[in-house]
Amino acid sequence: MQLNGTVSSGLGRAHVFMSQPHYQDQFRSILGTTAWPGTLNVKVEGENLINYIALRKKAGIDTLDADESAREGASNVDVSAIESIRVRGFLRDGVSFGGATAYQAEISYQNDKIPCAILIPDLTRHVDVVEVISGPFLRERLEIEDGSEVSLTLSD
């Protein structure tokens, strides 16, 4: 499966979660390395949104905020061959850090390709924004900025 979208700025809060050792240990097994302490946000539309909603549904994430036609279209997308990886949440100093579902992928921009993973937190406000994690800082490594068009190819 491939998802194409546009790089966009997030809220700048992912680093709080991404830097937690409990998550980083799990990201190491998913990525083969620790993850950059932040996510790259990729906004998807149309057929790409339909495919992303199918991945969200596979992860057990509520899709009621999504457009009804996109939800219906996602029901026809077969994601059974795409492996989901569970990222366990934890409790630290009385603060709950939720779980997530990850899908291994590769992000490409122009001629560059970098291994990554799509991360779908159990609690997220994003319906049409894919959160991407990787070892390197993707904005710098790929020389991308808000508005850059990237492709995510999921492993199956």
Secondary structure, DSSP 8 states (H G I E B T S, - for coil): -EEEEEEE---S-HHHHHT-HHHHHHHHHHHSS---SS-EEEE--HHHHHHHHHHHHHTT---TTS-HHHHHHHTT---TTS--EEE--EEETTEEE--EEEEEEEEEETTEEEEEEEEEESS---SSEEEEE-SS-HHHHTT--TT-EEEEEE--
